Amino acid sequence: MENKKYFFAVDLGATSGRTIIGHLADGRFELEEVTRFPNNLIEQGGHYYWDIHALYFEIIKGLKEVAARHLQITSIGIDTWGVDFVFIGDDGAILRNPRAYRDPITFDAMNDYLEHVISKKEVYDVTGIQFLNFNSIFQLYAMKREGNAAFRNAAKILFVPDALSWMLTGNEVCEYTIASTSQLLDPKTKMLDERLLNSLGLTRSKFGKMVNPGTMIGVLTDEVQRLTGLGPVPVIAVAGHDTGSAVAAVPAQNEKFAYLSSGTWSLMGIETKDAIISDLSYERNFTNEGGIEGTTRFLKNICGMWLYERCRLEWPEEVRRLSHPELQGQAMGVEPFRSLINPDDPLFAAPASMIGAIQQYCRQTNQPVPETPAEICRCIFDSLALRYRQVFTWLKEFAPFRLDVLHIIGGGSLNKYLNQFTANSTGATVLAGPQEGTAIGNIMLQAKAAGIVKDIWEMRAIIAASTEMVKYEPQDKQAWDAAYDKYLSIVNK
């Protein structure tokens, strides 16, 4: 075991994080979770923060574990959620814990900026990014507007994965995929846009050197080597945005595919050579985020299993004790398409009661009101599958190639009922898996940097050989076509 080469992946989400080791041999990979830990949102003084030093501590803890096991670590890669960033002072110290994207300061910042600084259409024409109030551009604008001391005194602004890599190596970079979530990057030039930066009172020098996934950032500092017991291990800029790493792990055979990263939130898109920025993509609020090897992830965010998860928290204890397959199995006995919702309606953004919001939507649209957990679950699954069809239909209009298959990755790839509904609704062959897409993409990009794999297609061939995918073929076309007509008549009212 000591002679094997391992890659160390740090995968951080907005509620929890993990450290994972991966090993490649004989055209296949193996993964092992080393540590798992919470990522706690800190509320203080009316604001929400991330504890960046706690995350650094957990990374050190994971590295100490692999050092104690005498594993030969080839490199380290870090991926996280998007948009958030850390301010660094001119003395090389973090100025305060970074604000979290849930911070209420951004609630009115987007509309204020677009009304008084640069228009919505102008911002989209430059960035091709969908409008979310917590995008980095609006966070920074809100901080400037409030006179934030860390903003005023920042010598460098590093996105979260870049900040953690800097804490490990001392080197400052701006990784392309994570920067693309900021709504400050022009995907045509692949650089931060000077006009947008200037509108915030910032200059390009405030950010690190732009690097692509697969670039070596540096090696562990002497301090980190002492803390962990490791040597000068390289830290690689993987696709720092977790969705970028996940899409890199789609086990596709060629470019003619769409992907659905399915979990609490769903992201459906395609991988293209160039950004797609048009009046129609603006109208439909599609986004262009950075991918690996110079590609663009053209996608749309969809409210995913969060609807189900929020309802599950509200149901009585005897319902919560049921396993997911048990509850979802009960939902399959309910009349299909009885009640439908638009999962992305603002009513479901942050309701006090998700059950109440779903019932309110059905009353307002003159549909039967779902009452039981099985009825509500069936309503959610039917509606998500039909929303997926709507977005998939749009993607087929935008794609410069035929879409032969829809790959479902992430935790939702285990949901056999929703996967089959998605195939039925879209009329596409669905391939589900892998579940651990983000960690796999992270590790594969490190393997590419090490010269073990040559490109994205060799990466994907290895992933396909190592993953047991489940195929779902479309069924019940007539029923789903009629349901889609009903769905459109409801959501377009």
N, C-alpha and C positions, 0 to 999 in steps of 0.2 A: 504493500500500500504506500510505503514511504517514497517509492520511485515514481508514483503517478504524479501528473501535473494537474493542479486544480485551479479553478477560477472562482473568485469570491465576489458574490453579487449582494449589493445592498438594495433592497426594494422597499421604498417607503410610501405608504399611503396616508390619507388624511386622518385615519383612525388608528392605524397600527403599522408596524414595520417588521421586516425579517432580514436576517442574513442567511445566505444560502451558498453552498459550495456545489460546483458542477464539474464534471469530468467527462472528457470526450475520448472515446476509443473505438476502433473498428467501425467507424461510420455511425455511431450511436452516442447518446449522451445519458448521463445519470445525474440526478439532483438529490441533494440532502439539505434539509433545513438545519441550520446551526442554532440560531436563536430567534425568538419572537418576542415582541415587546409592544406596549401601547405607545401611541403618539398622542399625547394629551394636549387638548386645546385649553389654553390658559386665559381666563377672563379676569381682567384687572383694570380698574379705572375706566370702565365703559368701552374697553377695547379687547380684541382677541389676539393672542400671540401663540407662536410655536416656540417650544423650548429647544433651541438649536444646539445648546450644549448637552442636553439630555440625549439628543439623537447622536451627537458625536460620541458621547460616552458609550452608547449601545453599539456603535460601530467598533470602537476600541475593544469592547467586551467580546464581540464576535471574533475579532482578529486574535485576541488572546486565546480564545478557545481553539482555533485552528492551529495556532503556534504550539499550544500544549499537546496537541495530537500529532505534532511533527509532520503536518501536511505541507507539501511543497506548493505554495501559492504562486501561480504564474503572474496574476494581476488582480486588480480590484476595480469594480465598476459600480456606480451609484445611479439609480433612477428614483424619481419622486413625482408627486403631483405637479401640476403646472402653475404658472403665474406668480407665485410668491418669491420673495427675494430678501437678501440680507444686506444691510449697510455696514461698510467697513470704514473706519476712520483713517486719517493720514498717519497714525501711529501703528497701524496694522492690527487694531483691535476691533472687535464687533461692537457697534455703537449701542445696540439694545436687541432684545429678542425680536425676530421678524414678525410683522403683522400677519395675521391669517386672512385668507381670502374671504372668510365669513364676517370680517370686521364690518360693523354697521356704517363706518365712515364712507363706504363706497355706495351706499344705497341711492344717493342723489347725484353722485359725482359724474356718472356717465352722461346723464341728460344735461347737466350743467356744462360739461366740457364740450359736448357736441353742439350745444346751442350757442356758446359764447367763445369757443376757441377754434375748432376745426369741425366742419360739417360731417355728418354721419357718412354720406356718400363718398366724400373725399378720403376719409380714414379707411373705408372699405376698399376703395380703388387702389390704395397704396398697399394695404396689408392682406386683404382677402380673408380677414378673420371675423368670425361671427361676434355679435355684440353681447357681451356679458358684463354686468356692472363691476365684477371683481377682476377683470383683465388688468394686467400690470399697469397699462397706461392710465387707467382710471384710479387705481390705487395710488400711483405716484402723484397724479393731479390732486387727489383728495389730501394727501400729505403736504403737498406744497401749499394748498389752500388753507390748511389749518396751522401752518407755520411749524411743522414737525421738526424738532431739533436734530433728529438723526438724519432726516432728509437734507437739511441745510448743511450738515457737517460731513456728509459722506464723501470720502475720496474714491470709493469704489462701490458699485452695486452689483452683487452676484446673485444669480438665481439659486434656489436652494440646493440642487445637486452640485452646482459649481462651488457654492460656499463650503459644503462639506468636503469636497475634493481639495479645496484650498486649505482647510483645516488639517487635512492629512499630508499635503505636499508643500504648502506655502506658495503655490503657483495659481495665478488668477486667469481663468478662461471664461468664455461665454459660449457654451455648447449650443449648436444650431437648433436642435429640436426643441429644447426647453425655451430658448429665446423666442421661437416662433409662436409660443403661446401668449406672449406679452402684448400683442397688437401694437408692437413698435417695429417689427421686422418687415421688410419688403421682400417677398419670396422671389421676385424677379431678379433682384440684385443679390439676394441672400445676405443682406447686411441690415443693421439697424438704420432706420430712416432718420436723417438729420433734421428734417422739418418737424417731425413728431417729437423728437428729443428736445429740440429748441423750444417747442411749445410748452414744455415742462420746465424750462430753465436748465436743461441738462445737455451735456456734450458726450460725444462718442467715447472720449477718454475715461468717462466714469465707469465704463464696462470693460471686461476682460477681452482678450484676443478671441475673435470668432474661430471656433474649431468645429470640425465635423465628427460624427460618431466614428470611433475607431482610432482617435488621436490619443497619444500618450500625453497626459498632463504633467506628470513628474513622478518621482518616487517618494516613498514615505520619508518624512523628515527624521532627523536623528532622534527627536523627542518621541515620535510615534513608534519608531523602532524600539526605543528603550521601554516604552509603555507596554508594547505588545509582545516583545520577544522575537519579532520578525526582522528580516533584513530589509534592504532597499527595494521593496516590492513596487513595481510600476502601478500607478493609478491611471485607468483608461477612461476617457470621455466616451461612454456608451451613448445610446439615445437617452439623454437625461430625463426626457419626458416619459413617464411610464407607458403612456399609450404608444409612443414611438417605439419603445422596446417591444411592446406586445405585438404591434403590427409587423415588426421585423420577424416575429416568430410564427406568422401565419404559414402553415405548411402547404403553400400553393405550388403548382407545377409550372405555371406561367402567369403572365400579367392579367389574364382575363378572369379576374375574380373580384368580388366585393367581400368586405369583412364586416363582422358585427362583434365588437368587443362588448360582451354581455355581462353585466353585473348590476350593482346598485344603480349605475347609470349605463346607458347603452350608447355606443358610438358606431355608426354605420358609415362606411366610406369605401373609397377606392384608392389605389396607389397610382400616381401619374408622374410623368417626367416633369411636367410644368404645372404651375398653379392655374386654376380655373377661376378667373375673376371676370364676371359679367353682370349685366343688369339682372339677369335671371338668378344667378347664384346669390346676388345681393338680396333680391326679393325673397328668396327661400332661406336666407340666413345660413348658407353653407360656409364652412371654414376651410382654410388652406394652412395646414401645419407641416412643419418640417419632418421629412422622413430620412431614412438612411440612404447612402450612396446618391445623394442629390435629389431624391424623389420628394414628392409632395403627398401628404395624406389629405385628400379632399374628402371631407366628412361632415356629418351633422350629428349633434348631440341629441339624444332622445332620452326622456325620462324612463328609466328601466325598472328593475325590480324594487326600486325604492318605494314605489306605490304599495307593493305587496308587503315589504318589510315593515313599513309604517303601520299598515293595517294589522299585521300580525302582533305588533306591540300593544294594540288596543283590544284585541280579542280576549275573552276570558281565559283563565289559566288552563282549563281543560282543553281548549283549542290550541294554545301555545305549546302544550305538551305533545301534541301530535307532531310526527316528523313531517318534513316538507313533502315527501312522496305520499304520505297518508292524507294530508290535507288536500294536496293537489289532485290526488286520485278521487277524492270526494267531489271536487269541482268538475271532474270529467263526467259525473252523472247528472249535472245540471243542464238545462236546456241551453244550447249554444246560441250566441248572438242575441240573447234576450235583452241585454243592456250593454251599450257601448259608450266609451268615453274617448276624448282626445287626451292621451297621456301627457301631452305637452301644453295643455291649457294652463294659463296662469293660476287658475283655481287650485292646482295641485302643487304649486311652488313651495309653500310653507304653511299649510293649513294647521289650525289647532287640532283638528281631527281629520285624518285622511279618509276614514270611513264616512264621516259626515260630508266631506267634500265630494266624494264619489256619489253619494246619495243625492246631494244637492244638484250636481250636474245632471243626473238622470231625471230629476223632477223638472228642471228647467228646460230639458229637451223632450219632455213628454214621453218618457220611457218608463217601463216597469222599474221600480226602485229595488235594487238588490238588498236583501236583509241578512241572510245567513253568511257565515264565512265562506261556504262553498260557492254561493252565488256571487259574492264580491270577488273571490279569487278567479272565477271563470270570466267575469267581466274584465278584470285586469289582463288576463292572458289573451282573451280574444282581441281586446283593444290594442295591446302591444303588437300582436302579430299583424293586425291591419295597419297600424302606424308604420311598422317595418315595411309593409308592402308599398305604402305611399312613398316613403323615402327611397326604397329600392327602385321604384318606378322612375323617380326623379334622377337617381344615379345613372340609370340606363340612358336617359336623355343626355346627360353630361359626359358620360364616359366615351373616350376616343376609341374604344374597343368593345367587343361583345362581352357581356358578363355571363360566363358559363356556370359559375358556382358561387355560393355564399358560404364563407367560412365563419363559423361561430367559435370564438375563443373566450377565455376567461371563465370565471365561476359559473356563469350562465350556460356554458357548454354542457353542463351536467343535467340541465333541466329538459328531460326528454319530451315532456308535454309541449312546452313552449317551442322547442326546436322543431317538432313535427308541425305545430301550428304555423311556424314561420315558413317552412317548406310549402305547406298547403296554400298559405296566403300569397306568397311571392311567386309561386310556380317555379321556383328554382331548386336545384339539388343543393341540400344543406350538408356540409361536413362539419361536425362538432368536435372540437379539441384542437390544441391542448388547453387544459385548465390553467396551467401555470405559465401562460404566455409571456408575461412581463419578465419574470426571472430567466426564462429560457432565452428571450431576445437579448437581455443584458449579457448573459454568459456567452452567447454565440458571437456577439460583437467583440467581446474580449478575445475569443478564439480567433476571430478574423484579424484583430490587431496583432496577435501572436503569430500569424501566418499559418495557422492550422487549417483554416478554411479560406477560400479565395474570394468569394463574393456572396451576395444575398441568396442566390439560387442554390449554391452548395449548402449554405446554412439551412435553407428550407428543405432540401432533400434529406439532410441529417435529421431534422425535426420530424419530417414525415415518417422516416424509418423508425424513429424512436417513440412515436405517439400512436396510440390506438384511437383512430378517429371513427366516429359513428356517422353513417350516412342516413339521411332522411330524404325520401323522394316525395314529391307533391301528391296529395290525395284530395278527393272530394272537391274538384275544381268548381263545379256548378254552385255548390253551397257557399264556397268562399268568395266566388265572384259576386253572388247576390249579397253576401255580408259586406263586401267592400263597397258596393253601391249604397247600402244602408249607412255604413260608416261615413262616407263622403257627404251624404245628405245631412247627417247630424253635425259633423265638425265644420261644415261650410255654411251653417246657418248664420 
